[in-house]
Amino acid sequence: MSEDRGALEAERDFLLSSLDDLDRELEAGDISDEDHAELRDGYVARTAEVLRLLEADRVEPLHRIRLGWKTVAGVGAVVVLLGAALAFVLANALGERLSGQSMTGLDPRDTVTALLAEARAANFADPAGAADIYALVLVEDPTNIEALTYRGWTLALAARQNPDEAAGADQFAEAVDLLVEAVTVDPSYPDPLCFLGIIQYRFVGDGEAARPFVAACLAANPPAEVKDLVQNLADELGVGS
Amino acid sequence: MSAALGNAGLLVTLVASSVGALATAVAIIGGNRRALRQAPIYAAIIVGGATLAVIAMQWALFARDYSIDFVQRVGSSTTPTLYNVAAMWSALEGSILLWVIVLALFTGGGALRFVRRRDDELVAWALVVMYVVMTFFALVSFGPASPFAPGATVPVGFDGPGPNPLLQNHVLVLFHPPLLYLGYVGFTVPFAFAIAALITGRVGEGWLLETRRWALFSWGLLTIGILLGGWWSYEVLGWSGVWAWDPVENASLLPWLTGTAYIHSVLVQQRRGMLRVWNLSLLVATFALTILGTFLTRSGVINSVHAFAAGEIDGYLLGFFGIVVVISLGLIGWRGDALRAPGRIDSPISREGAFLANNVVFALFAFIVLLGTVFPLLVEVFQDRQTVVGAPYFDRLSMPIGLILLFLMAVAPVLPWRTASAGTLRDRLFWPAWCGVAALAVAVAVGADRLAPLVAFMLGGFAGGAAGRQLVLATRRQGLRGLVGRANGGMLVHIGVILIAVALAASNSYTHSATLTIERGERVEWAGHSFEFVGVSTEVTARADVVMADVLLDDSKVYAPAVTTYLQQGMTVPTPSVRSGFTSDVYLTIDGNDPPAIDADEIVLRVFVKPMVLWLWIGGAVMAIGTVLSALPSKRSRRPTDPTSAPMPEMQHG
């Protein structure tokens, strides 16, 4: 027996059993009288078609799908419009992903992520405030590379603005310690290297001490905004020329 | 000893499944009936091997067998027995082992269910597919994700850290992952029959009947698993929400969406013989998405594609996903002619038209979630830039889709097959429409505002009315038996979904939250509730220190949000305390991760008042009951599969 004939026989059995099911479902109240009549007509017609094919012992496709140009154009237009709408919403919801952050959703459980976002917003406008927020991140995650680096950097900036010289010196020492720790945690992360270079040259005035940090910073391909900070300094020190 | 037994169990599983697949395929092709009749025996061996491996792992965790690397990482003498059991699925290797045992049980169940028809070609090929899938997971578990790999030598007195603290502070951890896996893996059975139908050319409706209950059962378990995940998130994580569009959550939602589309469109194929290619594609998509979901959640890819190198099974899962998709699509293309439908949709205003619309919307929803989930990966691969797709993308797009689905849920059950007259629609939609108006009026009367939730409440009432109408008609004819059967059980599932949709709309739209600083003995009033900070109490065990802030709520009962410090991990986890009610929950959690001092003069609390959250869980229970009822035959008991598929004829002895 051919494979197609086997399939037709299975189809015939299915249709016959479905006719039984249909009567049972009517009795059980699953379907209405109208539905029962409509479906029964359909099953009977399909069963007759299958029986006819079986008797003729031949198999032919029952229907061919023909798509007119209007259908194709209509579906195409819907797909294009939908794609444009999706792209628009997607573009509006897209943001920068940080180390350790998952790739979708705004995970409210991730307090570190929320704190980092808050700290970044305050980075330049309020260095002391940002430093405090980074400290909270470090309570949650003591080796968070971004928090170590940017608490160090914002503390160094805050130290220069601190009117209390002794307190400023303490802040400065803590800033350097944090940046050094950040380099220890991840030597390939360029930002603390860059900031140590800037601190050594601009804040301490020690060009020789700054030179290896600046060279390592540029070699590690820092982000554009950090590179801008360090590029003039590199030119002055003759690093990378 | 445990490692040796476990490895032996996995090896037996691997050998039995691979030999079973090969031997059964050869027997079918060669027409060797005697060999074919032995095919189910491999399933029994697979169940035995996988069970042995799981028992060995549980014993290793129970006995703290630190010669095993996995136990070193998730075992601890301080972990309570309950969570020690759950420790098996708290890390990659154990969760793959859970997959192995669940798949083994489904394979064994499938072989047992069809044992009398084991020489039927359709059943035999389905067994081959299940054995192939089993071989893959057994290979992964025996090889790169081995839970029995030996650990480094540990000093005398070593004790492991135990599972992640988040996985040992709520009993739902015991049920959520296994139920989710039962749902994922259960779709292997209908997938296997779909592939078998394509291979044998018996692509009519016979294989659908074989697998209807398997698909429904798996869908129901996946639904419950997802809901329990939301419940766990609500009860444990302290942010008061149930869904965050996290990639792990999305990975479970994707097969649920395609599976939901399938269990609807399969009715159209069964009734009208249409949507054959579509149904096969949905099953393939559902199964493939479970593999993709496992890849997304069990590799480092969620944090960064740069973590590819760190994962050990990523390549295996991606490769298997690719093979499944390519082979399935190839088979569908090969059988293209035979898959042409014998009927066509006469009118879009018909039951089948509504089902088709429902399927398009579900497929669109799945595409949107998939796009948002994998888009950051695509950006990183092509642009080397790390991006995140924020929740607003998912929220904005899922809201209109949810409303459309509610509308279809209201209209589809009352539509007749083939076509509907205006008079029929008017008659059948009259009471459901009034239910919608009543729901809107009640919502406005209790103070609801804003367009989207009001539309959700109205459509919820409309859809609830349609489902209620069907149940009333059925119970008038049959009494309580009218709740049983595919259509009527399905209406109960609809009512559960409507409850969940309305509860989500209410809780997302009308939640109030505040941070309250309350001094000891002080009574603060906010949002119609009073909060009095009574004091701090502690509970110290060998495993964890729990510090609780006792808060008298509404002068009636003390609630105790806590911060638990897990001593082995040195990790603090805030645990909320919730007063649940039929109208709203009051959700209390200590602000921040630091436990309050025992003599603290004040406490900082995050407080959420969330309406209708309890109805989420009630809706879930109604869905579960409805799923069970829809799987039961509506009147007389019969085996619907018996006459649908002919046994393999004219086989020759090899």
HADDOCK unambig.tbl for C-alpha pairs under 7 A between the chains (distance, minus, plus):
assign (segid A and resid 3 and name CA) (segid B and resid 200 and name CA) 6.92 0.50 0.50
assign (segid A and resid 3 and name CA) (segid B and resid 201 and name CA) 6.34 0.50 0.50
assign (segid A and resid 4 and name CA) (segid B and resid 201 and name CA) 6.69 0.50 0.50
assign (segid A and resid 7 and name CA) (segid B and resid 201 and name CA) 6.32 0.50 0.50
assign (segid A and resid 7 and name CA) (segid B and resid 202 and name CA) 4.28 0.50 0.50
assign (segid A and resid 7 and name CA) (segid B and resid 203 and name CA) 6.87 0.50 0.50
assign (segid A and resid 7 and name CA) (segid B and resid 204 and name CA) 6.76 0.50 0.50
assign (segid A and resid 10 and name CA) (segid B and resid 206 and name CA) 6.22 0.50 0.50
assign (segid A and resid 10 and name CA) (segid B and resid 644 and name CA) 5.38 0.50 0.50
assign (segid A and resid 10 and name CA) (segid B and resid 645 and name CA) 4.77 0.50 0.50
assign (segid A and resid 10 and name CA) (segid B and resid 646 and name CA) 5.94 0.50 0.50
assign (segid A and resid 11 and name CA) (segid B and resid 204 and name CA) 5.53 0.50 0.50
assign (segid A and resid 11 and name CA) (segid B and resid 205 and name CA) 6.42 0.50 0.50
assign (segid A and resid 11 and name CA) (segid B and resid 206 and name CA) 6.54 0.50 0.50
assign (segid A and resid 13 and name CA) (segid B and resid 643 and name CA) 5.71 0.50 0.50
assign (segid A and resid 13 and name CA) (segid B and resid 644 and name CA) 5.03 0.50 0.50
assign (segid A and resid 14 and name CA) (segid B and resid 205 and name CA) 6.57 0.50 0.50
assign (segid A and resid 14 and name CA) (segid B and resid 206 and name CA) 5.86 0.50 0.50
assign (segid A and resid 14 and name CA) (segid B and resid 643 and name CA) 6.90 0.50 0.50
assign (segid A and resid 14 and name CA) (segid B and resid 644 and name CA) 4.75 0.50 0.50
assign (segid A and resid 28 and name CA) (segid B and resid 474 and name CA) 6.92 0.50 0.50
assign (segid A and resid 28 and name CA) (segid B and resid 478 and name CA) 6.44 0.50 0.50
assign (segid A and resid 28 and name CA) (segid B and resid 482 and name CA) 6.66 0.50 0.50
assign (segid A and resid 28 and name CA) (segid B and resid 634 and name CA) 6.51 0.50 0.50
assign (segid A and resid 28 and name CA) (segid B and resid 635 and name CA) 6.61 0.50 0.50
assign (segid A and resid 29 and name CA) (segid B and resid 473 and name CA) 6.87 0.50 0.50
assign (segid A and resid 29 and name CA) (segid B and resid 474 and name CA) 4.57 0.50 0.50
assign (segid A and resid 29 and name CA) (segid B and resid 477 and name CA) 6.23 0.50 0.50
assign (segid A and resid 29 and name CA) (segid B and resid 482 and name CA) 6.87 0.50 0.50
assign (segid A and resid 30 and name CA) (segid B and resid 474 and name CA) 6.44 0.50 0.50
assign (segid A and resid 30 and name CA) (segid B and resid 487 and name CA) 5.61 0.50 0.50
assign (segid A and resid 30 and name CA) (segid B and resid 488 and name CA) 6.34 0.50 0.50
assign (segid A and resid 35 and name CA) (segid B and resid 416 and name CA) 5.60 0.50 0.50
assign (segid A and resid 35 and name CA) (segid B and resid 417 and name CA) 5.75 0.50 0.50
assign (segid A and resid 38 and name CA) (segid B and resid 417 and name CA) 6.70 0.50 0.50
assign (segid A and resid 39 and name CA) (segid B and resid 271 and name CA) 6.93 0.50 0.50
assign (segid A and resid 61 and name CA) (segid B and resid 337 and name CA) 6.44 0.50 0.50
assign (segid A and resid 61 and name CA) (segid B and resid 338 and name CA) 6.77 0.50 0.50
assign (segid A and resid 61 and name CA) (segid B and resid 340 and name CA) 6.82 0.50 0.50
assign (segid A and resid 62 and name CA) (segid B and resid 342 and name CA) 5.53 0.50 0.50
assign (segid A and resid 63 and name CA) (segid B and resid 340 and name CA) 6.52 0.50 0.50
assign (segid A and resid 63 and name CA) (segid B and resid 341 and name CA) 6.64 0.50 0.50
assign (segid A and resid 63 and name CA) (segid B and resid 342 and name CA) 6.14 0.50 0.50
assign (segid A and resid 64 and name CA) (segid B and resid 340 and name CA) 6.97 0.50 0.50
assign (segid A and resid 89 and name CA) (segid B and resid 393 and name CA) 5.84 0.50 0.50
assign (segid A and resid 90 and name CA) (segid B and resid 393 and name CA) 5.81 0.50 0.50
assign (segid A and resid 93 and name CA) (segid B and resid 389 and name CA) 5.68 0.50 0.50
assign (segid A and resid 93 and name CA) (segid B and resid 390 and name CA) 5.06 0.50 0.50
assign (segid A and resid 93 and name CA) (segid B and resid 392 and name CA) 5.91 0.50 0.50
assign (segid A and resid 93 and name CA) (segid B and resid 393 and name CA) 5.29 0.50 0.50
assign (segid A and resid 94 and name CA) (segid B and resid 387 and name CA) 6.65 0.50 0.50
assign (segid A and resid 94 and name CA) (segid B and resid 388 and name CA) 5.75 0.50 0.50
assign (segid A and resid 94 and name CA) (segid B and resid 389 and name CA) 4.76 0.50 0.50
assign (segid A and resid 94 and name CA) (segid B and resid 390 and name CA) 6.07 0.50 0.50
assign (segid A and resid 95 and name CA) (segid B and resid 387 and name CA) 5.53 0.50 0.50
assign (segid A and resid 95 and name CA) (segid B and resid 388 and name CA) 5.17 0.50 0.50
assign (segid A and resid 95 and name CA) (segid B and resid 389 and name CA) 6.47 0.50 0.50
assign (segid A and resid 96 and name CA) (segid B and resid 386 and name CA) 6.17 0.50 0.50
assign (segid A and resid 96 and name CA) (segid B and resid 387 and name CA) 4.53 0.50 0.50
assign (segid A and resid 96 and name CA) (segid B and resid 388 and name CA) 5.81 0.50 0.50
assign (segid A and resid 97 and name CA) (segid B and resid 386 and name CA) 5.18 0.50 0.50
assign (segid A and resid 97 and name CA) (segid B and resid 387 and name CA) 4.50 0.50 0.50
assign (segid A and resid 97 and name CA) (segid B and resid 388 and name CA) 4.99 0.50 0.50
assign (segid A and resid 100 and name CA) (segid B and resid 303 and name CA) 5.75 0.50 0.50
assign (segid A and resid 101 and name CA) (segid B and resid 303 and name CA) 5.90 0.50 0.50
assign (segid A and resid 102 and name CA) (segid B and resid 302 and name CA) 5.55 0.50 0.50
assign (segid A and resid 102 and name CA) (segid B and resid 303 and name CA) 4.86 0.50 0.50
assign (segid A and resid 103 and name CA) (segid B and resid 247 and name CA) 6.89 0.50 0.50
assign (segid A and resid 103 and name CA) (segid B and resid 302 and name CA) 5.80 0.50 0.50
assign (segid A and resid 103 and name CA) (segid B and resid 303 and name CA) 6.14 0.50 0.50
assign (segid A and resid 103 and name CA) (segid B and resid 376 and name CA) 6.22 0.50 0.50
assign (segid A and resid 103 and name CA) (segid B and resid 387 and name CA) 6.89 0.50 0.50
assign (segid A and resid 103 and name CA) (segid B and resid 388 and name CA) 4.71 0.50 0.50
assign (segid A and resid 103 and name CA) (segid B and resid 389 and name CA) 6.49 0.50 0.50
assign (segid A and resid 104 and name CA) (segid B and resid 245 and name CA) 6.47 0.50 0.50
assign (segid A and resid 104 and name CA) (segid B and resid 246 and name CA) 5.57 0.50 0.50
assign (segid A and resid 104 and name CA) (segid B and resid 247 and name CA) 5.74 0.50 0.50
assign (segid A and resid 104 and name CA) (segid B and resid 373 and name CA) 5.96 0.50 0.50
assign (segid A and resid 104 and name CA) (segid B and resid 388 and name CA) 5.41 0.50 0.50
assign (segid A and resid 104 and name CA) (segid B and resid 389 and name CA) 4.79 0.50 0.50
assign (segid A and resid 104 and name CA) (segid B and resid 390 and name CA) 5.78 0.50 0.50
assign (segid A and resid 105 and name CA) (segid B and resid 244 and name CA) 5.81 0.50 0.50
assign (segid A and resid 105 and name CA) (segid B and resid 245 and name CA) 4.62 0.50 0.50
assign (segid A and resid 105 and name CA) (segid B and resid 246 and name CA) 5.06 0.50 0.50
assign (segid A and resid 105 and name CA) (segid B and resid 389 and name CA) 6.28 0.50 0.50
assign (segid A and resid 105 and name CA) (segid B and resid 390 and name CA) 4.70 0.50 0.50
assign (segid A and resid 105 and name CA) (segid B and resid 391 and name CA) 4.27 0.50 0.50
assign (segid A and resid 106 and name CA) (segid B and resid 244 and name CA) 6.57 0.50 0.50
assign (segid A and resid 106 and name CA) (segid B and resid 390 and name CA) 5.42 0.50 0.50
assign (segid A and resid 106 and name CA) (segid B and resid 391 and name CA) 5.18 0.50 0.50
assign (segid A and resid 107 and name CA) (segid B and resid 244 and name CA) 5.83 0.50 0.50
assign (segid A and resid 107 and name CA) (segid B and resid 246 and name CA) 6.80 0.50 0.50
assign (segid A and resid 108 and name CA) (segid B and resid 239 and name CA) 6.40 0.50 0.50
assign (segid A and resid 109 and name CA) (segid B and resid 237 and name CA) 6.67 0.50 0.50
assign (segid A and resid 109 and name CA) (segid B and resid 239 and name CA) 6.08 0.50 0.50
